[in-house]
Amino acid sequence: MSEQGIREAFDAYRADPGGEVRLDTASITSAGRRRVRRTQLLIGAAGLGVVATLVGAAVVVPQLGDDNERGLTVAEAPNLPPSTGRDLSDVFRDEQPSSSDSRILTGGPARDSAAKFLAKLAPRPANVDTAWQPTENGEPKVQWALISWTDGGKAAEGLLTIDRNPITIAIFPPPYQVCGEAETTNGNTCSVREVKGKGWLKEVRNAGTLRVTLQRANGPAVEFRLSQGAVTRAALAGGRQPLGRFPVDAKTVGDAVLGMS
């Protein structure tokens, strides 16, 4: 598809908001080598095609075009795998016990965050259940994505949590900067390091779970808990049994968490 064709596709999208714009990968690569207009948006590389969708009111993705020009913005994230169809409102609510707001909404900004996270996480999971908790003015306070990998009648889960205002910012020394006693005993191992421009990346693991967090004093907390089976109190979907191993390794998880900063 030519650059003119790309413009026409997005003109059609603007004329019919909420529709889809599908462009092949070769078109995106070709367009990225040219100078591009600041006002153009190109979102969502998915397999052999690209689906353009608006991510809230803005898109946070890599740039294409010349260094001196803010060109096309392109999301690397694919479309999300389907939900398991379970009602997990109570489960997600239990993940945020300190909150007085009991509203749990599905999809929304949590879908966008899950897509961004999965862009750096392979192998691709079978299911993703997303939910979020709004503030009084409707902005996302906490977001969740329950991610499931399956292998026949077995499954393993990971839970992505993004907390806009974590309580740990009021604790000294900041627990995200140090390994506490509980994180280094009873078979747990812990490591923490500062990543310039990102925050403090912390990894705590034992035989059955892996927890990777990224936080800094003036930003949200990102956490991904990975299990060899169910990661919440909810049973695995479809009556599956625990996989018994991590579907992704610690480095892959760490890179995906850092990608959320």
N, C-alpha and C positions, 0 to 999 in steps of 0.2 A: 504494500500500500504506500502511496506517495505521501509526502508531507502535506500536500493539499487535501488528500483523502483523510488524513488524521484530523485536520482542522474541520473538515466537513462532518466527520463523525462526532466531534465534540460539540459542534454547533447544533447537531440534531439532539444531543443529550441535553444541552441547555434549553432547547425548545420543548423538551419533554422530560422535566426533572423526575428522577427516580427510575428512569429507564436504564438500559445497559449499553455500553459501548465495547465492542469486542475487536481487538486489534491483534494481529499475529506478532510473535516475538521479533521477527526480522524487521518489522516496521518500527518497533520501539528502538531497536539497536540503530537503525538507519537515522531515525529522527534525533537520537542522542548525539550523533556526530555533527549535527548542524546547529547553528545558532537558533535559539528558540525564544519565544516571547515570554515575558515574565508572567503574563496572565493565564497561560495555559496550564492545565492540570491533567496529569496522566497517572492513573492509579491502578495497581493490582496486577502484577505479573502472575499468571496462573497456568502452569504447564505450557501448552502450546499456544495459549491465547491470553488476553488481558481483559479483565472486567473492570470497568471504571465505575466507582461508587464514591460518594462523598463521605468522608470520615468526619462527622460532626460538621463544624464550619471550616475546618482546616485539614490539611494533610501533612503528616510528618514523615518524609521519605527522602532518599538521596536525590541529588541534583544531576541534571544532564545539561550539557551546553558548555559555553566558555566560562572560564574562571571569573571573568568580570561581569557576568550576566547571570542573574538568578533565573535559571531556566525551568524546564519541566520538572515536576516533582513526581516521583514514581515509587509506589509502594512495592516492596519485595514480597509481601505476604500473599499467600494463596487464599482462595476461598476456604472457609472453615469446614471441617468435617461435620457431619450431622450431629445434632443433640441425641442423647439417649432417650429423650422424651420423659425423663423422670422429673417429678416435682421436688426440687432440692432446696426450696426456700428455707425450711427449718435448719437444714444442714449448714447452709451458708450463714444464716443468722447466728448459729452457734459458734461460727468462726470469728465473730465480732461481739463477744459477750459484754464488752464495756460500753457499747453503743446503746443509747436510749431510743434510737430510731429503728423501728422494726420493719420498715418498708424494704422489701426485696423485689427488684425488678429484673426481668430476664433480658438478655441481649444487650442492646444499647451500646454504650461506650466500651463495655466489657468485651463485646465481640471484636471491636477494632483492636483492643489491646491484645487479645488472644491471637489474632491474626498476625500482629507484629511479632509477638513472642515466637509463634510457630515458624516464622520465616527463617529462623536460625536453629530450628530443632528438627532433627531427623533421627529415626524414621518417622514418617507421617502417622499420627494417631488415627484411630478408628472413629472416635467420638469426642466432642467438646461441648460441655454444658457451661453456659456463661450466665452471670448475674451481677447486679451492682446495687449499691445502696446510695440513694441520693441525699444531698444536703437539703436544707430548707429552701434554697433557691434553685434546686433542681440539678446542681452540678454533681458529678460522681464523687462520693466520699470514699467508698471502698469498692473495688472491682474483684471479681473472682472468675476463674476459668478452671473447671474440673476436666482434665484431659485424660483420655483412656486409650491405652494401647491393648490390642487383643491378639491372641494367638489361639485359634480354635475355641475351646471352652475355658480358656484362661485369660486373665487380664491384669494389668498393672495401671496405676493411676498416678497423676501428678496434679497438684493444686497450685495454681498461680494466684497470688493475692497482691493487690496494689492498694496500699493504704495511704491516702492523701495526707493525713495528719496523725502519724503514729505516736502513741503515748511514749515510746522510748526516747523521743527527743527531749523529754523533761527529766531524764534519769542521768546521774553522773556516777562513775564514768559511763559514757554511752555504751550500752550493751552491744551495739553493732560494731564497736571498735575493739572489743576484747572477747576472749573466750572465757565464759563463766565456768564455775565448778561443775555444774550439771552437764555442761557441754564437753567435758573432758573426763568424765567418770562413767562407770557402768557400761563400759564398752564403747563409749562415744569418742570420736576424734574431732578436733576442731582446728581450723586455720582461718586467719583473717588477714587481709591486706588492703591497703588503700590503692585505688586505681585512679590516677590523675584525671580530673575532669569528670569522673563518674561517681565516686563515693567509696564506701568501704564494702568490699566483697567478702562475705563470710560463708564458710562451708562447714557444716556439722553433719557427721554421718555415723551410722552404726551398721550392723549386719543387715537390717531390713529397710532403713529409710535414709534419705539424703535431703538435707535442707540447705538451700543456698539463698542468701539474702543480699540485697544491695540497698544501702541507705546513706544519707548524709544529713547534717543538722537542718538544712533549709530545704529539704525535698521530701518526696514521698518515699515510703518503704516498699520495696519489691521483694517478694518472697516466693520461692518455688519449692514445695515439698514433694518429693518423689518417693513412692513406695513400690514394693515388689508385689503388692496387692492393692487393697482398698486404702485410700489415704485419708478418708473421713470416716465418720461413724456409719455412713450409709453403706449398704452392701454393694458389691460390684454389680453392674448392670447385667441383666440376662441370666442371673444365677451363676455367673462364672466363678471359678476358683482363682486364687492368687497365682500370678505368673511365676513367682519365685525368683525373679531376677529383675534388675533394673533395665528398662527398655532403651535407655540412653545413658551415656556415661557422664561423669561429673564435669569434665571439661566442656562438653556440649551444653550442659545445663548452665554452667557459668557464663559461657558466651551468650546464651539466649537471655539470661538475666541482665548482663551488661548492655545488651542491645535495647533494653527498655529505658535506659537513662537518656 
